Amino acid sequence: AATAVPLHPKFTLYRANKGQIVSSRIVPDAMHKILLAEDDNDMRRFLVKALENAGYQVSSYDNGLSAYQRLREEPFEMLLTDIVMPEMDGIELARRASELDPDIKIMFITGFAAVALNSDSDAPKNAKVLAKPVHLRELVSEVNKMLAA
């Protein structure tokens, strides 16, 4: 039987019983699934690449309604969403996501941080807000923190 040797929180190297490496192939552990809703194509591609490079599985959509329909089909650990989008805005998407799964982690990435933080808004109160422009290190760090909590 092979033994799994942890190398990094996101990867495992499999070894044979006698300690020889059977394969140098690095196999991702069960990856956290993130649902991304962002209507700006360049920003969406940028965020997907950064999160996938950090070891996350990302499903991305260019509007809130499409993202919500996907969320109804399968569970995600985190919703990462812009606020101002066509068809369904990020606040409504986050509200509906919380109704479907009260444990889902929610992060807004927006140029309209004051809207999300407004106490009168319908945004879930435990949501995190990152202001655009987003720095990749900060994004990945905040996602890591939220998913570890």
C-alpha angles and dihedrals in degrees: 000000000000124000123221113227115198111228101164133355090262102040140053131194117210119224133185121244094265093055098257116136108250093189133002087211110124112220121201116235118230100311125222110248117227125190111209124197114185126143096201105090096206093047091047093052090046092052094045092051093048094048094044090049087054089056102261127133107232131193111189135197135181096223140033097243094057090046091050092050090053091047089056089055100050140006124258129191093218141024114207110187146167114228104221108058138136124263095012126015123229095253092056090044091052092047092051092044090055090051091053094044119011089192097057113119113232129203126176120208106193150138087225101066092149090062093054093045094048106119090218094058123101091235114129107263094228093056120121120226125209117186122226130274088062122202111219095225091052092047094051091043093052092045090050091050094048094047092046092053 
